[in-house]
Amino acid sequence: MSPEPAKSCDAECSKFPMSSRFFTAVLKRTLLIAIVLGASAMSAQAANPTSASGTFQVGATILVACNVTGSTLTFGAIDPLQNPGPADASTSLNVTCTKTTPYSVALSAGTNAGNPSAFGSRVMKNGNNSLPYQLYLDAGRTQVWGDGNSSGVYAGTGTGSQQALTVYGRLPSLNGIVPGNYSDTVTVTITY
């Protein structure tokens, strides 16, 4: 069987006078409007994209930290005949601790004291010669600065910036001291 030849609209449409032609024209227009509206909807969707959201965490751990540095406590050159004592001097310790961190600063008895807790025996040496001295927390030189056991320590709270602490030193007497250069080494310990 061969397919039926296509009929022209003129032959078929003559059976249905204007209504069929009108229907076909309306159908074509409707189809064209639907295509145009569909394209407009797609273009409006592309112009206003939708979005989705989610979350993620951000974190950090800030460590508690402190450091301390010091400078030499020097009494300078002293004439014991003119100044038999006591002779005073001071120096600074620079402490930096993280903000709100409580801390304490202890000083050792020095390498020449003979005992780690012999704070009453702090002494500078020049060979076999000794020069007694003491370190204090206060300008009045009444509170010995030590390790917190047999003498006091400095207690403070960190600010996040450098804090200067004053160490007050005293040579109680220079009578009978052999001339020379005397020294000792004191260890600073910060606990936080």
PyMOL commands that set and color helices and strands:
alter all, ss='L'
color gray80, all
select helices_A, chain A and resi 9-13+18-47+119-121
alter helices_A, ss='H'
color red, helices_A
select strands_A, chain A and resi 66-70+87-97+102-107+123-126+129-132+134-136+154-157+162-171+188-191
alter strands_A, ss='S'
color yellow, strands_A
deselect
rebuild
show_as cartoon
